[in-house]
Amino acid sequence: MNAHIPPISVSPYRLLIALSVTLIVNIPFGYWRAYAKRNKRRFEWFLAIHAPVPLIAILRKWSGVSLSAEHVALIALFVAMYFIGQRLGGKIHDRLASSGCIKVGRNLVHDVLRVYRISSSCRIQQTRAMRD
């Protein structure tokens, strides 16, 4: 006897929320990963990559996406959102580091707040440097 298990229906709203949270959560981890790579901190780099994985697995299950052949495309979307978030965070880190306004750290929120506080003075310094 071959029992057929009906597939769990995937809620489009839950799927959209889970994919969005996957992307947003990975941006700070990508920022941390870029910091760790730049400063040759291998253990931090490893943590920055692997720490969000359990949350993403929980989000995948919450949205109704199972590890089956019929949900391969949806799992690929979760993987894509993971890597896009990591990449965006790394790009933000690289952009802040190359601006020279602040010494970037491992915390995205802290660094963005520091840039916000000194943004006008940093623009004035960059304008003066361009004139010289």
Protein Blocks (a to p, Z undefined) as FASTA:
>chain_A
ZZddddddddfklmmmmmmmmmmmmmmmmmmmmmmmmnopaklmmmmmmmmmmmmmmmmm
mnopacdfklmmmmmmmmmmmmmmmmmmmmmmmmmmmnomaccdfblklmmmmmmmmmmm
mmmmmmmmmmZZ
